[in-house]
Amino acid sequence: MRDTLKSAAGIPSITGWRNRLPGLPVMTALILILVIVFLISLTIGRYGIPFEQLMQIFFAKIFGVTGQGTVETVLFNVRIPRILCGVMIGAALAGSGAAYQGIFKNPMVSPDILGASAGAGFGAAFAILNSFNIISIEITAFIFGLAAVGLTYALSSVIGRNSNAVLVLVLTGMVVQSLFSAFTSISKFVADPNNKLQEITFWLMGGLNSITNREVLMMFVPFVIGLIPLFLFRWKINVLSFGEEEAKAMGVDTGRVRLILILASTLLTSSAISVAGMVGWVGLIIPHFARLIVGPDYKKLMPASVLIGGTFLLIVDNVARTVFATEIPLGILTAIIGAPFFLYLLLKGRSAW
């Protein structure tokens, strides 16, 4: 019955994928890959740290021995915070993207569908324009990201009271997204071209070059709060993928579940963008890649998306900070890598979708 409903909704059968790849070995492999990439990331960069020296520093830190000087400072004050934030940001964007694709039953949906990215972008541009400090810029971007989605949901609730709620929500999100993008363009237009405009433009391209321990703490709280509901309600995303009427027939309060998932996904997206700037494509391509590995069952798809998203952004950030003398903005690299990869996934999975 469930596979029949999924076929009608255009979603591949869970049974076929389960027979291909068991869940536990795949998750174990994904965790091991993330750990390996994490350790490699600690050793590479402008200031290279050999693996043996890395282990010595960790053991010295555990036993309370100091004296590594510059290497220890680079590792604990710059590299580890950046890597931790990269993992959380990639996981947050991929998890929220997977949730949105299930909520809206559309594989083309990404985390910015309801205007979170555009709202956060305008918030940052506004803060930079008014000479806010870095903490205030991040907080303002976070608040405007939440406000944009709140505006989208409020308007769709009024407009779509007697019509298709999901369709109206998406269309309203497109309007709000365009509105905040226009506000960002206005901010860039009036900005000082020799100072503020460059800062706004660079922030909008995304990057982790200014990450400190403070950003790790700022990111960790909304990351955990937003990720918990996505994991607790991930089986209900499977039910939502059957369709509105089928989900209600199974006893699921679709409006309540959708609101909780949107709030959690918005919290993840806004916090990620407020720290790293506009990093695109992660929330769109990673759920597709995870779906090809573990199938469409969100009990496995959600954790797989989170793990692969963290690994992917960590790899991209390693490329961004090591390939050229000048660091490449993350948004540029994710687009260069993501667009062709997404075309490949579309070609490979066209029969399934």
TATAFEN-V450104 format. One record per residue. RES is the residue in one letter. PSI is psi in radians with two decimals (NA if undefined). OMEGA is omega in radians with two decimals (NA if undefined). D_LAST is the distance of its C-alpha to the last C-alpha in Angstrom with 2 decimals. Layout:
RES:PSI:OMEGA:D_LAST
RES:PSI:OMEGA:D_LAST
//
This chain:
M:-0.81:-3.11:18.58
R:-0.75:3.13:16.22
D:-0.57:3.08:13.60
T:-0.78:3.12:14.14
L:-0.67:3.14:13.69
K:-0.66:3.10:10.44
S:-0.68:3.12:9.13
A:-0.56:-3.14:10.76
A:-0.07:3.14:9.27
G:0.41:-3.10:5.57
I:2.35:-3.10:5.98
P:2.69:3.14:6.73
S:2.36:3.12:10.45
I:-0.66:-3.04:12.95
T:-0.78:-3.13:15.52
G:-0.72:-3.13:14.06
W:-0.64:-3.12:13.67
R:-0.61:3.12:17.08
N:-0.42:-3.12:18.66
R:-0.87:-3.03:17.65
L:1.96:3.08:18.94
P:2.64:-3.03:21.44
G:-0.86:-3.01:21.40
L:-0.84:3.11:25.01
P:-0.65:-3.14:25.36
V:-0.81:3.14:22.27
M:-0.69:3.10:23.58
T:-0.76:3.12:27.02
A:-0.73:3.14:25.91
L:-0.67:3.10:24.18
I:-0.75:3.13:27.41
L:-0.71:3.11:29.55
I:-0.75:3.12:27.70
L:-0.75:3.14:28.15
V:-0.75:3.14:31.82
I:-0.81:3.12:32.42
V:-0.66:3.12:30.99
F:-0.83:-3.12:33.05
L:-0.70:3.10:36.20
I:-0.69:-3.13:35.70
S:-0.53:3.12:35.21
L:-0.42:-3.03:38.58
T:-0.32:-3.04:40.37
I:2.76:3.14:39.15
G:-3.01:3.12:39.99
R:-0.58:3.14:42.98
Y:1.60:-3.06:45.16
G:2.46:3.12:44.14
I:1.94:3.11:44.90
P:2.63:-3.07:45.27
F:-0.65:3.12:43.65
E:-0.73:3.12:47.12
Q:-0.62:3.10:48.39
L:-0.80:3.14:45.32
M:-0.68:3.11:46.12
Q:-0.71:3.13:49.78
I:-0.75:-3.13:48.96
F:-0.77:3.12:46.87
F:-0.69:3.10:49.58
A:-0.67:3.13:52.24
K:-0.69:-3.14:50.39
I:-0.72:-3.09:50.07
F:0.16:3.04:53.79
G:0.38:3.12:54.88
V:2.33:3.12:56.05
T:3.13:3.09:55.78
G:0.10:3.12:56.84
Q:-0.22:3.03:53.73
G:-2.19:-3.05:54.34
T:-0.71:-3.11:51.97
V:-0.80:3.13:49.34
E:-0.69:3.12:49.10
T:-0.80:3.11:48.93
V:-0.74:-3.06:46.09
L:-0.88:-2.99:44.16
F:-0.40:-3.11:44.59
N:-0.32:-3.09:44.90
V:-1.02:-2.94:42.40
R:-0.84:-3.12:40.00
I:-0.80:3.07:39.14
P:-0.71:-3.14:38.57
R:-0.76:-3.12:36.32
I:-0.76:3.12:34.27
L:-0.75:3.11:34.03
C:-0.69:3.12:32.91
G:-0.76:3.11:30.33
V:-0.81:-3.11:28.79
M:-0.70:-3.13:28.89
I:-0.81:3.10:27.49
G:-0.75:3.12:24.52
A:-0.71:-3.13:23.89
A:-0.81:-3.12:24.40
L:-0.71:-3.14:22.02
A:-0.73:3.12:19.20
G:-0.77:3.12:19.90
S:-0.62:3.08:20.14
G:-0.76:3.10:16.92
A:-0.72:3.13:15.05
A:-0.79:3.14:17.06
Y:-0.67:3.13:16.40
Q:-0.59:3.08:12.59
G:-0.71:-3.13:13.23
I:-0.79:-3.06:16.09
F:0.04:3.10:14.51
K:0.75:-3.06:11.10
N:2.03:-3.12:9.76
P:-0.12:-3.14:8.30
M:0.03:-3.08:10.84
V:2.50:3.09:13.72
S:2.96:-3.06:16.50
P:-0.28:-3.11:19.81
D:0.22:-3.05:21.78
I:-0.52:-3.09:20.04
L:0.13:3.02:23.13
G:0.14:-3.11:25.71
A:-0.78:-3.12:26.65
S:-0.79:-3.14:26.68
A:-0.71:3.12:28.54
G:-0.78:3.12:30.98
A:-0.65:3.10:31.71
G:-0.76:3.10:32.17
F:-0.68:3.12:34.72
G:-0.75:3.12:36.41
A:-0.74:3.13:36.97
A:-0.72:3.11:38.16
F:-0.76:-3.12:40.52
A:-0.73:3.11:41.90
I:-0.71:-3.14:42.46
L:-0.56:-3.11:44.11
N:0.31:3.01:46.51
S:0.66:3.05:47.31
F:2.72:3.04:45.89
N:3.05:-2.99:45.99
I:-0.68:3.13:42.92
I:-0.76:3.14:42.68
S:-0.61:3.09:42.98
I:-0.80:-3.13:40.30
E:-0.73:3.14:37.81
I:-0.73:3.13:38.83
T:-0.75:3.10:38.68
A:-0.75:3.13:35.18
F:-0.80:-3.11:34.06
I:-0.75:-3.13:35.78
F:-0.55:3.06:34.43
G:-0.77:3.08:30.84
L:-0.70:-3.10:31.38
A:-0.66:-3.14:33.27
A:-0.79:3.12:30.56
V:-0.66:3.07:28.01
G:-0.72:3.10:30.89
L:-0.74:3.11:31.69
T:-0.82:-3.09:28.12
Y:-0.69:-3.14:28.04
A:-0.78:3.14:31.57
L:-0.71:-3.13:31.03
S:-0.55:3.11:27.85
S:-0.61:3.13:29.82
V:-0.79:-3.07:32.53
I:-0.75:-3.01:30.54
G:0.53:-3.09:27.86
R:-0.66:-3.09:30.26
N:0.42:-3.12:29.80
S:-2.98:-3.11:26.35
N:1.91:-3.02:22.69
A:-0.73:-3.09:23.22
V:-0.79:-3.14:19.79
L:-0.77:3.13:19.67
V:-0.66:3.13:23.31
L:-0.76:3.13:22.83
V:-0.80:-3.13:20.26
L:-0.72:3.09:22.53
T:-0.67:3.09:25.57
G:-0.67:3.10:24.11
M:-0.68:3.13:23.66
V:-0.84:-3.13:27.29
V:-0.69:3.10:28.65
Q:-0.79:3.11:26.87
S:-0.66:-3.13:28.46
L:-0.85:-3.12:31.75
F:-0.54:3.04:32.04
S:-0.66:3.08:30.99
A:-0.69:3.09:33.88
F:-0.68:3.10:36.18
T:-0.71:3.12:35.33
S:-0.69:3.09:36.15
I:-0.75:3.12:39.43
S:-0.73:3.11:40.26
K:-0.59:-3.11:39.78
F:-0.68:-3.09:41.84
V:-0.10:-3.09:44.81
A:2.66:3.07:44.64
D:2.06:-3.07:47.34
P:-0.35:-3.12:45.95
N:-0.11:-3.06:48.05
N:-1.29:-3.03:46.92
K:-0.69:-3.10:44.52
L:-0.73:3.13:42.12
Q:-0.71:-3.12:41.62
E:-0.74:3.11:41.05
I:-0.81:-3.12:38.48
T:-0.75:-3.13:36.61
F:-0.70:3.12:36.64
W:-0.71:-3.11:35.45
L:-0.39:3.12:32.50
M:-0.25:3.06:31.39
G:2.62:3.12:31.17
G:2.85:-3.13:32.93
L:0.32:-3.03:34.53
N:-0.34:-3.11:37.95
S:0.27:-3.10:39.80
I:2.35:3.04:38.56
T:-3.10:3.09:41.38
N:-0.50:3.12:41.91
R:-0.77:3.14:42.06
E:-0.57:3.10:38.45
V:-0.78:3.12:37.40
L:-0.70:3.13:39.14
M:-0.61:-3.12:37.78
M:-0.58:-3.00:34.18
F:-0.75:-3.07:34.60
V:-0.99:3.10:35.53
P:-0.48:3.11:32.63
F:-0.83:-3.14:30.24
V:-0.78:-3.12:31.43
I:-0.67:-3.12:31.74
G:-0.56:-3.06:28.21
L:-0.55:-3.10:26.56
I:-0.86:3.11:28.33
P:-0.60:3.13:26.73
L:-0.64:3.12:23.18
F:-0.67:-3.13:24.06
L:-0.59:-3.07:26.04
F:0.21:-3.03:23.48
R:-0.50:3.10:20.31
W:-0.47:3.11:20.21
K:-0.40:3.04:20.45
I:-0.62:3.03:17.27
N:-0.74:-3.13:15.63
V:-0.71:3.12:17.70
L:-0.51:-3.13:16.86
S:-0.29:3.08:13.13
F:-0.48:-3.07:14.44
G:2.80:-3.06:15.94
E:-0.88:-3.06:19.42
E:-0.75:-3.14:21.39
E:-0.70:3.14:20.05
A:-0.74:3.10:20.69
K:-0.64:3.11:24.15
A:-0.46:3.10:24.87
M:0.07:3.07:24.36
G:0.27:-3.14:26.98
V:2.23:3.04:25.02
D:1.61:-3.00:26.62
T:-0.70:-3.14:23.49
G:-0.77:-3.13:25.65
R:-0.80:-3.13:27.47
V:-0.75:-3.14:24.54
R:-0.73:-3.14:22.67
L:-0.77:3.14:25.96
I:-0.78:-3.12:26.57
L:-0.66:3.11:23.19
I:-0.74:3.11:23.62
L:-0.79:-3.14:27.18
A:-0.78:-3.14:26.31
S:-0.67:3.12:23.54
T:-0.69:3.11:25.95
L:-0.76:3.12:28.71
L:-0.82:-3.10:26.77
T:-0.82:-3.10:25.63
S:-0.71:3.13:29.10
S:-0.68:3.13:30.96
A:-0.79:-3.11:28.95
I:-0.64:-3.13:29.47
S:-0.49:-3.13:33.10
V:-0.72:-3.00:33.86
A:-0.11:-3.05:31.88
G:-2.86:-3.04:31.41
M:1.70:3.10:28.29
V:1.87:-3.05:25.91
G:3.03:2.99:22.56
W:-0.44:-3.09:19.11
V:-0.84:-3.11:19.56
G:-0.19:3.13:17.87
L:-0.84:-3.01:14.81
I:-0.57:-3.06:14.27
I:-0.77:3.07:15.71
P:-0.58:3.07:13.34
H:-0.81:-3.14:10.49
F:-0.74:3.11:13.08
A:-0.63:3.14:14.16
R:-0.62:3.09:10.86
L:-0.47:-3.10:10.94
I:-0.86:-3.01:14.53
V:-0.11:-3.13:14.90
G:-3.11:-3.02:11.67
P:-0.03:3.14:10.68
D:2.03:-3.03:14.25
Y:-0.25:3.04:16.04
K:-0.53:3.07:19.29
K:-0.54:-3.06:18.33
L:-0.71:-3.11:15.69
M:-0.93:3.10:18.30
P:-0.61:3.11:21.13
A:-0.74:3.12:19.10
S:-0.74:-3.14:17.94
V:-0.81:-3.12:21.60
L:-0.78:-3.13:23.03
I:-0.66:3.12:20.84
G:-0.77:3.10:21.35
G:-0.73:3.12:25.09
T:-0.76:-3.10:25.27
F:-0.86:-3.09:23.37
L:-0.54:3.09:25.61
L:-0.74:3.10:28.62
I:-0.77:3.14:28.00
V:-0.71:3.13:27.49
D:-0.62:3.06:30.69
N:-0.73:3.09:32.54
V:-0.75:-3.08:31.74
A:-0.61:-3.04:32.74
R:0.03:-3.10:36.12
T:-0.42:-3.00:37.11
V:-0.84:-3.10:36.09
F:2.90:3.13:38.43
A:-0.62:3.08:41.72
T:2.36:-3.09:40.29
E:2.36:3.13:37.35
I:2.33:3.07:34.11
P:2.45:-3.08:32.48
L:-0.69:-3.10:29.30
G:-0.60:3.12:27.39
I:-0.81:-3.10:28.07
L:-0.75:-3.14:26.97
T:-0.57:3.09:23.69
A:-0.75:-3.14:22.85
I:-0.72:-3.14:24.06
I:-0.71:-3.00:22.10
G:-0.71:-3.06:19.00
A:-0.92:3.10:18.30
P:-0.64:-3.14:18.27
F:-0.66:3.12:16.48
F:-0.68:3.07:13.61
L:-0.71:3.09:13.55
Y:-0.76:3.12:13.62
L:-0.67:3.11:10.67
L:-0.75:3.13:8.63
L:-0.69:-3.10:10.28
K:-0.61:-3.06:9.94
G:0.25:-3.07:6.31
R:-0.60:3.14:5.35
S:-0.61:-3.12:5.64
A:-0.75:-3.09:3.78
W:NA:NA:0.00
//
